[in-house]
Amino acid sequence: MDRLAAGLLAAGLLAVVTGALPEEAAVDATVRVLPLLVFLGSVIVLAELTGRARVFDAIATGVARAGRGSYPRLFLLCVLFASTVTVTLNLDTTAVLLTPVMLALAARVGLASVPLAMTTVWLANTASLLLPVSNLTNLLAADRVALSPVEMATVMWAPQLVAIVVTMACLWGFYWRRAHRELGGYTPPPRQVPDDPVLFRVCALACGGFLLALLVAEVPLWSASLTAALVVVVAFAVRRREELALSLIPWRLLVLVPGMFLVVETVNAHGLDSLLTAAMGSDDGLVGMLRSAAVGAGVSNALNNLPAYMAGEAAVPVENANQLLALLVGVNVGSVVTPWASLATLLWFERCRGYGTEIGLGRFMGTGLVLAVAATSAATVTLALVV
């Protein structure tokens, strides 16, 4: 990840210096990425300090106790939890705030951390189809096809359900079943008492306020995360100043994201749209929808799902609403193969690294490829049946 971040930034800056990326496009990319960088830096500091206050441990204990010692029941609860957070808030919130909960849960019940970590990252992506708020790509698509949140949910509920079911099957087959096929259950942990009740309450309220601001007040993402992070930092400065350090800031992501945007803008400036137009065609039926979904998933895993959607949207004829929604399925559900396919996955890798959870890249990409093909195909066919 360090080499990837440095390489992308170097390539992006080289494109600007050599003129391969026009100055106007570089300025536009910089303006778009600045709020994103504020969000990334602040929300990871928020999550890291909230974890140290044991808030995530308390939530994990509640989930483990609700499972009552049954691994299948715990699996269903984790799927429901991750899917609900993604649908009602957004996939980035799931990656940042739910990943520590899942990893803490693994420690509480003696379960390997990888199955719970994979549950989080896969459902952060595949459960992000239903509402405009679930994913930034959804907001762009809803605006293009003029769908209200209720109308979008009416169209996308069946593809969303199918995508979650396929994800559950892959999670159980690749991670949960293999990890515990010989174990019959676990012992629910006792209720947790926080070490510092004041710090615990402040961090819990800050996270709750952050989520409430996103869901109800509809404030900018960067503003909500920055405010919540400042509250938590002040609380730690008063209660446990020694915990505050520059290492809390996710420097790797703050280098990687600008580089990624500059590289993608450079590719866009040199003919990506014409290639996508030829690849997706103009058929608004099942074949065209499958082509659009496949192209969306492929470009997302090669570049990133947000620029993949934006470039793909420009290539889809204005009147082809079904083809556009299929593209949305591809960039959301299919972006589970490479670490950079979605910002949520990058955030998830950063959280896992912070908790010492190692995910083998080969296994991550191999199982992700199976999920991407199966879930994207099934969700797209389901969408074609309901529209």
C-alpha positions in Angstrom: 0.0 0.0 0.0 2.9 2.4 0.7 4.4 1.8 -2.7 1.0 2.0 -4.4 0.2 5.4 -2.7 3.6 6.9 -3.5 3.5 5.6 -7.1 0.1 6.9 -7.8 0.9 10.4 -6.5 4.2 10.5 -8.4 2.4 9.4 -11.6 -0.4 12.1 -11.1 2.1 14.9 -10.4 4.2 13.8 -13.4 1.0 14.0 -15.6 0.4 17.6 -14.4 4.1 18.7 -14.9 4.3 17.2 -18.4 1.0 18.5 -19.5 -0.5 15.1 -20.0 -3.2 16.3 -17.6 -4.6 19.7 -18.6 -4.3 22.4 -15.9 -8.0 23.0 -15.7 -8.7 19.3 -15.2 -6.0 19.1 -12.5 -7.5 22.1 -10.7 -11.0 20.5 -10.8 -9.7 17.3 -9.4 -7.9 19.1 -6.6 -11.1 21.0 -5.7 -13.1 17.8 -5.6 -10.6 15.9 -3.5 -10.0 18.4 -0.8 -13.3 17.8 1.1 -12.7 14.1 0.7 -9.2 14.3 2.3 -10.7 16.2 5.3 -13.3 13.5 5.7 -10.7 10.7 5.4 -8.3 12.3 7.9 -10.9 13.2 10.5 -13.1 10.1 10.3 -10.2 7.8 10.9 -8.9 9.8 13.8 -12.5 9.6 15.2 -12.7 5.9 14.7 -9.2 5.2 16.2 -9.8 7.2 19.4 -13.4 5.9 19.8 -11.9 2.4 19.6 -9.4 3.3 22.4 -12.3 4.5 24.5 -13.8 0.9 24.2 -17.0 2.1 22.5 -16.6 -0.5 19.8 -15.9 -3.2 22.3 -19.2 -2.4 24.0 -21.2 -2.7 20.8 -19.4 -5.9 19.9 -20.3 -7.4 23.2 -24.0 -6.5 22.6 -24.0 -8.3 19.2 -22.2 -11.3 20.7 -24.7 -11.6 23.5 -27.6 -11.3 21.1 -26.1 -14.3 19.2 -26.6 -16.4 22.3 -23.6 -18.7 21.5 -24.7 -19.8 18.0 -22.3 -19.1 15.1 -25.1 -19.2 12.4 -27.2 -16.8 14.4 -24.1 -14.5 14.9 -23.4 -14.7 11.2 -27.0 -13.6 10.4 -26.8 -10.7 13.0 -23.5 -9.5 11.5 -24.9 -9.6 7.9 -28.0 -7.7 9.1 -26.0 -5.2 11.1 -23.6 -4.4 8.2 -26.3 -4.3 5.6 -28.5 -1.9 7.7 -25.6 0.5 8.3 -24.6 0.6 4.7 -28.2 1.1 3.4 -29.2 3.8 5.9 -25.9 5.7 6.1 -23.3 4.9 3.5 -20.6 2.4 2.6 -17.8 4.6 3.9 -19.4 4.9 7.3 -19.6 1.1 7.4 -16.0 0.7 6.5 -14.8 3.2 9.1 -17.1 2.7 12.1 -18.3 -0.9 11.7 -14.9 -2.5 11.0 -13.6 -1.8 14.5 -16.9 -3.2 15.9 -16.5 -6.5 13.9 -12.9 -6.9 14.8 -13.7 -6.2 18.5 -16.5 -8.8 18.2 -14.0 -11.4 16.9 -11.8 -10.9 19.9 -14.8 -11.1 22.3 -16.1 -14.4 21.1 -12.8 -16.1 20.1 -13.6 -16.0 16.4 -11.0 -15.5 13.7 -11.0 -11.8 12.7 -10.9 -12.4 9.0 -14.5 -13.7 8.6 -15.9 -10.7 10.4 -13.7 -8.3 8.6 -14.7 -9.7 5.2 -18.4 -9.5 6.2 -17.9 -5.7 6.7 -16.0 -4.9 3.5 -18.1 -7.0 1.2 -21.4 -5.8 2.5 -20.2 -2.2 2.6 -20.0 -2.5 -1.2 -22.7 -5.0 -2.2 -25.4 -3.6 0.1 -25.0 0.0 -1.2 -27.6 -0.2 -4.0 -30.9 0.6 -2.3 -31.0 4.3 -1.4 -29.3 7.5 -2.8 -27.6 8.0 0.5 -26.0 4.5 0.5 -23.4 5.5 -2.1 -22.2 8.6 -3.8 -22.7 6.8 -7.2 -26.3 6.4 -6.2 -26.8 10.1 -5.8 -25.4 10.7 -9.2 -27.6 8.0 -10.8 -30.7 9.1 -9.0 -30.2 12.7 -10.3 -29.6 11.4 -13.8 -32.8 9.3 -14.0 -34.9 11.6 -11.7 -35.6 9.0 -9.0 -36.7 10.0 -5.5 -35.4 7.9 -2.6 -38.7 6.0 -2.5 -38.7 5.5 -6.3 -35.1 4.3 -6.3 -35.9 1.8 -3.5 -38.9 0.5 -5.4 -36.7 -0.2 -8.4 -33.6 -1.5 -6.6 -35.0 -3.5 -3.7 -35.0 -6.8 -5.6 -31.5 -6.5 -7.0 -30.3 -5.3 -3.6 -31.8 -8.4 -1.9 -30.2 -10.7 -4.4 -26.8 -9.1 -4.1 -26.9 -9.5 -0.3 -28.0 -13.2 -0.6 -25.2 -14.0 -3.0 -22.8 -12.2 -0.6 -24.0 -14.2 2.3 -23.4 -17.4 0.4 -19.9 -16.4 -0.5 -19.1 -15.3 3.0 -20.3 -18.5 4.5 -18.6 -20.7 1.9 -15.2 -18.9 1.8 -14.8 -17.6 5.3 -17.3 -18.5 8.0 -17.9 -22.2 7.4 -14.3 -23.1 6.8 -13.1 -21.2 9.8 -15.5 -23.0 12.3 -16.9 -26.1 10.6 -15.8 -28.2 13.7 -17.1 -25.8 16.3 -20.6 -25.9 17.6 -20.8 -22.5 19.3 -19.2 -19.9 21.5 -19.6 -18.6 25.0 -21.4 -15.1 25.1 -19.1 -12.6 26.8 -20.1 -10.8 30.0 -21.3 -7.2 29.9 -18.4 -4.7 29.5 -17.6 -1.9 31.9 -15.7 1.0 30.3 -12.3 1.9 31.8 -13.1 5.7 31.6 -16.9 6.2 31.7 -16.6 9.9 30.8 -14.4 9.4 27.8 -16.6 6.4 26.8 -19.8 8.6 26.8 -18.2 11.5 25.0 -16.9 9.3 22.2 -20.2 7.4 21.9 -22.1 10.7 21.7 -19.6 12.1 19.1 -20.1 9.0 16.9 -23.9 9.1 17.4 -23.9 12.8 16.5 -21.8 12.1 13.4 -24.3 9.5 12.2 -27.3 11.6 13.1 -25.8 14.5 11.1 -25.5 12.4 8.1 -28.9 10.8 8.3 -31.1 13.7 9.5 -29.4 17.0 9.1 -27.8 16.2 5.8 -24.7 18.2 6.5 -21.6 17.8 4.3 -19.7 14.6 5.1 -16.4 16.3 5.8 -18.0 18.8 8.2 -19.8 16.1 10.2 -16.6 14.0 10.6 -14.4 16.9 11.4 -16.7 18.2 14.1 -17.0 14.8 15.7 -13.3 14.2 15.5 -12.5 17.5 17.2 -14.9 16.7 20.0 -13.1 13.4 20.6 -9.6 14.9 20.3 -10.5 17.6 22.9 -11.9 14.9 25.2 -8.7 12.8 24.9 -6.6 16.0 25.4 -8.3 16.5 28.8 -8.6 12.8 29.9 -5.7 11.0 28.3 -3.4 13.4 26.5 -0.7 10.7 26.0 -2.9 8.9 23.5 -2.7 11.8 21.0 0.0 11.5 18.3 0.5 12.4 14.7 0.5 8.7 13.9 -3.3 8.8 14.3 -3.5 10.6 10.9 -3.8 8.2 8.0 -0.9 9.6 6.0 -1.0 6.7 3.5 -4.5 7.4 2.4 -3.9 11.2 2.3 -1.2 10.5 -0.3 -3.0 7.8 -2.2 -6.3 9.5 -2.9 -5.0 12.7 -4.6 -2.7 10.5 -6.7 -5.6 8.3 -7.7 -7.8 11.2 -8.7 -5.0 12.8 -10.8 -4.2 9.5 -12.6 -7.9 8.9 -13.3 -8.4 12.4 -14.7 -5.4 11.8 -16.9 -6.9 8.6 -18.3 -10.2 10.4 -18.8 -8.5 13.2 -20.7 -7.0 10.7 -23.2 -10.1 8.8 -24.5 -11.6 6.6 -21.7 -15.1 7.8 -22.6 -14.8 6.6 -26.2 -13.6 3.2 -25.1 -16.5 2.8 -22.6 -19.0 3.9 -25.3 -17.8 1.1 -27.6 -17.6 -1.5 -24.8 -21.1 -0.9 -23.4 -23.0 -0.2 -26.6 -26.5 1.4 -26.7 -28.8 -1.6 -26.0 -31.2 -0.9 -23.1 -32.3 -4.5 -22.8 -30.8 -7.4 -20.9 -27.7 -7.8 -23.1 -26.9 -4.1 -22.9 -27.5 -4.1 -19.2 -25.1 -7.0 -18.6 -22.5 -5.3 -20.8 -22.8 -2.1 -18.8 -22.6 -3.9 -15.5 -19.6 -5.9 -16.5 -17.8 -2.7 -17.8 -18.7 -0.8 -14.7 -17.3 -3.6 -12.5 -14.2 -4.0 -14.6 -13.3 -0.3 -14.7 -14.0 0.0 -11.0 -11.5 -2.6 -10.1 -9.0 -1.2 -12.5 -9.4 2.4 -11.4 -12.1 3.2 -8.8 -15.9 3.0 -8.7 -16.6 6.7 -8.5 -14.6 7.7 -11.7 -15.8 4.5 -13.3 -19.4 5.5 -12.8 -18.9 9.1 -13.9 -17.1 8.0 -17.1 -19.6 5.3 -17.7 -22.6 7.6 -17.2 -21.3 9.9 -20.0 -21.1 6.9 -22.3 -24.7 5.7 -21.7 -27.4 7.3 -24.0 -29.6 9.7 -22.0 -32.8 7.7 -22.7 -31.3 4.4 -21.5 -32.3 4.4 -17.8 -32.1 0.6 -17.5 -28.6 0.5 -18.8 -27.6 3.3 -16.5 -29.0 1.4 -13.4 -27.1 -1.7 -14.6 -23.9 0.3 -14.7 -24.7 1.3 -11.1 -25.0 -2.3 -10.1 -21.6 -3.0 -11.7 -19.7 -0.1 -10.0 -21.3 -0.8 -6.6 -21.6 -4.6 -6.3 -18.7 -5.5 -8.5 -16.1 -3.3 -6.8 -14.9 -6.0 -4.4 -11.8 -7.4 -6.2 -9.0 -4.9 -5.8 -8.1 -2.8 -2.7 -8.6 0.4 -4.6 -11.9 -0.4 -6.3 -13.8 1.7 -3.8 -12.9 4.2 -1.2 -14.7 2.1 1.4 -12.3 -0.8 0.7 -9.3 1.5 1.1 -10.7 2.7 4.4 -11.4 -0.9 5.5 -7.8 -1.9 4.8 -6.6 1.0 6.9 -8.8 0.0 9.8 -7.7 -3.6 9.6 -4.1 -2.6 9.5 -4.6 -0.4 12.6 -6.1 -3.5 14.5 -3.3 -5.8 13.3 -5.6 -7.9 11.1 -3.8 -9.2 8.0 -5.8 -10.1 4.9 -3.9 -12.0 2.2 -4.2 -10.1 -1.0 -4.3 -13.2 -3.1 -7.2 -14.7 -1.2 -8.9 -11.3 -1.0 -8.9 -10.8 -4.7 -9.6 -14.4 -5.6 -12.7 -14.7 -3.5 -13.7 -11.1 -4.4 -13.6 -12.1 -8.1 -16.1 -14.9 -7.5 -18.4 -12.6 -5.5 -18.1 -9.8 -8.1 -19.1 -12.1 -11.0 -21.9 -13.9 -9.2 -23.5 -11.0 -7.4 -23.2 -8.5 -10.3 -24.7 -11.0 -12.8 -27.5 -12.1 -10.5 -28.4 -8.5 -9.4 -28.4 -7.3 -13.1 -30.6 -10.1 -14.3 -33.0 -9.4 -11.4 -33.0 -5.7 -12.3 -33.9 -6.6 -15.9 -36.8 -8.6 -14.6 -38.3 -5.9 -12.5 -37.8 -2.7 -14.6 
